[in-house]
């Protein structure tokens, strides 16, 4: 009887060990499948060269880098993270308590899409040097205010300072990639960005081209969902222009072309449409006809005013114009 109990216990132990092993393999496989890339904070050398290059909360900015190999050893893809903007001190205070305003909340992230290391899913760029620059300034990497800001609603309460230094973050990260990570040897570079990061890529495309030391290096820029248009909403209000005016004023955006700012306000000049003629680098715009923001607003409006019970698709996939 004792022998049978021992055998049963040994069997249970073996099963438990097997389950633990299978679970460990599954976890490791999942992590590997996600291709998690660690965070690199700005180096001490870079902080000396670019003092004040910090996130909203004063923490060091960071980026994720996966080195290239083989035929992609001297090719670089630098992606600027998106994530909206903050246009008031109150908004930026809240943002500073998240990964969109502080590297304290950042960690490893998966590289997928055009940052993936899979030759199957990303055959064009899988072996390039791929970089994701984290967005932590709230103004598309373009602010430059010397003095920190404080919330003034309750002057008797000393709040933590805010730093509007997106332009310095851009300069510091790019120089570190060039001088410390090997991008100075690049023969081809793509600067991309999504949403607010795409707007940053637009405004910094010429600058990166000027910073590239390799005389034969080619640079192209990709903007994903970043062609914000200066047009009124259904209520007739130019919401985005008002937002951009507040953002560019609060963050002291000074990188915009003088060909625009000499006769237009900063908010208007923040739109790509008014500065396209100043771009001297090949640029690709990826813009959906129906983004989630636009579609949701339109559908909700028609439902609210009882104009339409549901929002029908214009043309179902595969597109057939005879569909009703």
C-alpha positions as CSV (number, residue, x, y, z in Angstrom):
1,X,0.0,0.0,0.0
2,X,2.8,2.3,0.9
3,X,4.5,1.5,-2.4
4,X,1.4,2.4,-4.4
5,X,1.2,5.7,-2.5
6,X,4.8,6.5,-3.2
7,X,4.3,5.7,-6.9
8,X,1.2,8.0,-7.0
9,X,3.2,10.8,-5.3
10,X,6.1,10.4,-7.7
11,X,3.6,10.4,-10.6
12,X,2.0,13.6,-9.3
13,X,5.4,15.2,-8.8
14,X,6.4,14.3,-12.4
15,X,3.1,15.7,-13.8
16,X,3.6,19.0,-11.8
17,X,7.2,19.4,-13.0
18,X,6.0,18.7,-16.6
19,X,3.3,21.3,-16.2
20,X,5.8,23.9,-14.8
21,X,8.2,23.1,-17.7
22,X,5.4,23.5,-20.3
23,X,4.2,26.7,-18.7
24,X,7.8,28.1,-18.6
25,X,8.3,27.2,-22.3
26,X,4.9,28.8,-23.1
27,X,5.8,32.0,-21.3
28,X,9.3,32.2,-22.9
29,X,7.8,31.5,-26.3
30,X,5.1,34.2,-25.8
31,X,7.8,36.8,-24.7
32,X,9.9,35.8,-27.7
33,X,6.9,36.0,-30.0
34,X,6.2,39.5,-28.7
35,X,9.8,40.6,-29.4
36,X,10.0,42.8,-26.3
37,X,12.7,45.4,-26.6
38,X,14.0,47.1,-23.5
39,X,14.1,50.8,-22.7
40,X,17.4,52.8,-23.1
41,X,17.5,56.0,-21.2
42,X,19.5,59.0,-22.4
43,X,23.1,58.5,-21.5
44,X,25.1,60.7,-19.1
45,X,27.2,62.0,-22.0
46,X,24.1,63.1,-23.9
47,X,22.6,64.8,-20.8
48,X,25.9,66.8,-20.5
49,X,25.8,67.8,-24.2
50,X,22.1,68.6,-24.1
51,X,21.2,69.8,-20.6
52,X,17.6,70.1,-19.9
53,X,16.5,67.4,-22.3
54,X,13.9,65.8,-20.1
55,X,10.3,64.6,-20.1
56,X,7.4,66.6,-18.7
57,X,8.1,65.4,-15.1
58,X,11.9,66.0,-15.4
59,X,12.8,62.3,-15.9
60,X,15.2,61.3,-18.6
61,X,13.7,60.5,-22.0
62,X,14.3,57.1,-23.6
63,X,14.1,55.0,-26.6
64,X,14.0,51.3,-27.6
65,X,16.7,50.0,-30.0
66,X,17.1,46.7,-31.7
67,X,20.3,46.5,-33.7
68,X,20.4,45.6,-37.4
69,X,22.4,42.8,-39.0
70,X,23.4,41.4,-42.3
71,X,22.3,43.5,-45.2
72,X,20.5,45.9,-42.8
73,X,23.5,46.7,-40.7
74,X,23.8,50.2,-42.0
75,X,20.1,50.9,-42.5
76,X,18.0,52.6,-39.8
77,X,14.3,53.0,-39.1
78,X,13.5,55.6,-36.4
79,X,9.9,55.8,-35.3
80,X,8.5,58.6,-33.2
81,X,5.8,57.5,-30.8
82,X,2.4,59.3,-30.9
83,X,-0.1,60.0,-28.2
84,X,-1.9,63.4,-28.6
85,X,-0.9,66.6,-26.9
86,X,-1.3,68.6,-23.7
87,X,-2.4,72.2,-24.1
88,X,-2.7,73.4,-20.5
89,X,-0.6,73.1,-17.4
90,X,-3.4,71.1,-15.8
91,X,-3.5,68.6,-18.7
92,X,0.3,68.3,-18.7
93,X,0.3,67.7,-15.0
94,X,-1.9,64.7,-15.5
95,X,0.1,63.5,-18.4
96,X,3.3,63.7,-16.4
97,X,1.9,60.9,-14.2
98,X,1.8,58.5,-17.2
99,X,4.2,57.0,-19.7
100,X,3.3,59.9,-22.0
101,X,5.0,62.3,-19.7
102,X,7.5,60.3,-17.6
103,X,10.0,57.5,-18.3
104,X,9.3,56.3,-14.8
105,X,6.2,54.6,-16.2
106,X,8.0,53.1,-19.2
107,X,9.2,49.6,-19.7
108,X,9.9,47.1,-22.4
109,X,7.6,47.2,-25.4
110,X,6.9,44.8,-28.3
111,X,8.2,45.6,-31.7
112,X,5.7,44.8,-34.3
113,X,4.5,46.1,-37.7
114,X,7.4,47.8,-39.5
115,X,9.5,47.5,-36.4
116,X,9.1,43.7,-36.2
117,X,12.2,41.4,-36.5
118,X,10.2,38.8,-38.4
119,X,11.3,38.3,-42.0
120,X,7.9,36.9,-42.7
121,X,5.8,39.8,-41.4
122,X,8.3,42.6,-42.0
123,X,10.4,41.5,-45.0
124,X,11.6,45.0,-45.9
125,X,13.0,46.1,-42.6
126,X,13.3,43.1,-40.2
127,X,17.1,43.3,-40.1
128,X,17.4,47.0,-40.0
129,X,18.4,49.0,-36.9
130,X,14.9,49.7,-35.5
131,X,14.2,52.5,-33.0
132,X,11.1,53.6,-31.1
133,X,11.6,57.0,-29.5
134,X,9.2,57.4,-26.6
135,X,6.9,60.4,-26.5
136,X,7.0,62.2,-23.2
137,X,6.8,65.9,-23.8
138,X,3.2,66.5,-25.0
139,X,4.0,68.7,-28.0
140,X,5.3,66.5,-30.8
141,X,9.0,66.7,-29.7
142,X,8.9,70.5,-30.4
143,X,8.7,72.5,-27.2
144,X,11.5,74.5,-25.7
145,X,10.7,76.5,-22.5
146,X,13.7,77.3,-20.3
147,X,11.9,77.8,-17.0
148,X,9.8,75.0,-15.5
149,X,6.1,75.6,-15.1
150,X,4.0,75.2,-12.0
151,X,0.2,74.8,-11.6
152,X,-1.0,78.2,-10.4
153,X,-4.6,77.4,-9.3
154,X,-3.4,77.1,-5.7
155,X,-0.3,79.2,-5.4
156,X,0.0,78.4,-1.7
157,X,0.6,74.7,-2.7
158,X,4.0,74.1,-4.3
159,X,3.4,71.6,-7.1
160,X,6.0,69.6,-8.9
161,X,7.6,71.4,-11.9
162,X,6.7,70.7,-15.5
163,X,9.3,70.8,-18.3
164,X,8.4,71.7,-21.9
165,X,11.5,70.4,-23.6
166,X,10.4,68.3,-26.5
167,X,12.8,69.9,-29.0
168,X,15.8,69.2,-26.7
169,X,14.7,65.6,-26.3
170,X,14.7,65.3,-30.1
171,X,18.1,66.8,-30.4
172,X,19.6,64.7,-27.6
173,X,18.2,61.4,-28.8
174,X,19.2,61.9,-32.4
175,X,22.7,62.9,-31.5
176,X,23.0,59.9,-29.2
177,X,21.8,57.6,-32.0
178,X,24.4,59.2,-34.4
179,X,27.4,59.3,-32.1
180,X,26.9,56.5,-29.7
181,X,24.7,53.9,-31.4
182,X,26.2,54.0,-34.9
183,X,23.6,55.8,-37.0
184,X,26.4,58.1,-38.3
185,X,27.4,55.1,-40.6
186,X,23.9,54.8,-42.0
187,X,23.5,54.6,-45.7
188,X,19.7,54.8,-45.6
189,X,17.3,56.1,-43.0
190,X,13.5,56.2,-42.6
191,X,12.0,58.6,-40.1
192,X,8.4,57.6,-39.3
193,X,5.8,58.5,-36.7
194,X,2.1,57.9,-35.9
195,X,-0.4,60.6,-35.0
196,X,1.4,63.2,-32.9
197,X,4.6,61.3,-33.6
198,X,3.9,61.6,-37.3
199,X,3.5,65.3,-36.9
200,X,6.8,65.4,-35.2
201,X,8.4,63.4,-38.1
202,X,7.0,66.0,-40.5
203,X,8.5,68.9,-38.6
204,X,11.8,67.2,-38.0
205,X,12.3,65.5,-41.4
206,X,14.5,68.3,-42.8
207,X,16.4,68.6,-39.6
208,X,17.3,64.9,-39.5
209,X,18.4,65.2,-43.1
210,X,20.8,68.1,-42.2
211,X,22.1,66.1,-39.2
212,X,23.1,63.0,-41.2
213,X,26.9,63.0,-41.6
214,X,27.1,60.4,-44.4
215,X,27.1,62.4,-47.6
216,X,25.5,59.5,-49.6
217,X,22.9,58.6,-46.9
218,X,19.3,58.7,-48.2
219,X,16.5,59.8,-45.9
220,X,12.7,59.3,-46.4
221,X,9.9,60.1,-44.0
222,X,6.7,58.2,-43.3
223,X,3.7,59.9,-41.6
224,X,1.0,57.5,-40.3
225,X,-2.3,59.2,-39.5
226,X,-0.6,62.6,-39.1
227,X,-2.1,64.7,-41.8
228,X,-4.3,66.8,-39.5
229,X,-6.3,69.3,-41.6
230,X,-7.2,72.8,-40.7
231,X,-10.9,72.5,-41.3
232,X,-13.9,73.2,-39.1
233,X,-15.9,70.5,-37.3
234,X,-19.6,69.9,-38.1
235,X,-20.4,72.7,-35.6
236,X,-18.3,75.1,-37.6
237,X,-15.5,75.5,-35.0
238,X,-11.8,74.9,-35.9
239,X,-11.1,72.7,-32.8
240,X,-7.8,71.4,-34.0
241,X,-6.4,74.9,-34.8
242,X,-7.5,76.2,-31.4
243,X,-5.8,73.1,-29.8
244,X,-2.6,73.6,-31.8
245,X,-2.5,77.3,-30.9
246,X,-2.6,76.4,-27.2
247,X,0.0,73.7,-27.6
248,X,2.5,75.8,-29.6
249,X,2.1,78.8,-27.2
250,X,2.4,76.8,-23.9
251,X,5.4,74.8,-25.2
252,X,7.0,77.7,-27.0
253,X,7.4,75.9,-30.3
254,X,10.0,77.8,-32.3
255,X,11.0,75.2,-35.0
256,X,8.2,76.1,-37.5
257,X,9.3,77.6,-40.8
258,X,9.5,81.4,-40.9
259,X,7.9,81.3,-44.3
260,X,4.7,80.5,-42.4
261,X,5.2,82.1,-38.9
262,X,6.1,85.5,-40.4
263,X,2.5,86.0,-41.4
264,X,0.5,83.3,-39.7
265,X,0.0,82.3,-36.0
266,X,1.8,79.3,-34.5
267,X,-1.3,77.2,-34.3
268,X,-2.0,77.4,-38.0
269,X,1.7,76.8,-38.9
270,X,1.7,73.6,-36.9
271,X,-0.5,72.0,-39.6
272,X,1.5,70.1,-42.3
273,X,-0.7,71.6,-45.1
274,X,0.9,75.0,-44.7
275,X,4.5,73.8,-44.8
276,X,4.6,71.1,-47.4
277,X,6.5,73.3,-49.8
278,X,9.3,73.6,-47.3
279,X,10.0,69.8,-47.2
280,X,13.0,68.8,-49.3
281,X,12.9,65.1,-48.3
282,X,10.7,62.3,-49.9
283,X,7.7,61.9,-47.7
284,X,4.9,59.3,-47.7
285,X,1.6,60.0,-46.1
286,X,-0.4,57.1,-44.8
287,X,-3.9,58.3,-44.0
288,X,-7.1,56.4,-43.6
289,X,-10.3,57.8,-45.1
290,X,-12.1,56.7,-42.0
291,X,-10.2,56.8,-38.8
292,X,-11.8,55.7,-35.5
293,X,-12.0,59.2,-34.2
294,X,-13.8,60.6,-37.3
295,X,-16.1,57.7,-37.7
296,X,-17.2,57.6,-34.0
297,X,-17.9,61.3,-33.9
298,X,-20.0,61.2,-37.1
299,X,-21.9,58.1,-36.1
300,X,-22.7,59.4,-32.6
301,X,-23.9,62.8,-34.0
302,X,-26.3,61.2,-36.5
303,X,-27.6,58.8,-33.8
304,X,-28.0,61.6,-31.2
305,X,-30.0,63.9,-33.4
306,X,-32.0,60.8,-34.6
307,X,-31.0,61.4,-38.2
308,X,-30.0,57.7,-38.6
309,X,-30.4,54.7,-36.3
310,X,-27.1,53.1,-37.4
311,X,-24.1,54.3,-39.4
312,X,-24.0,52.2,-42.6
313,X,-20.7,51.4,-44.3
314,X,-20.5,53.3,-47.6
315,X,-19.3,50.3,-49.5
316,X,-19.0,46.8,-48.0
317,X,-15.9,44.7,-48.6
318,X,-15.3,43.7,-51.3
319,X,-16.5,46.9,-52.6
320,X,-19.7,46.6,-54.7
321,X,-21.3,49.9,-55.6
322,X,-24.7,48.0,-56.2
323,X,-24.9,47.2,-52.5
324,X,-27.8,48.9,-50.7
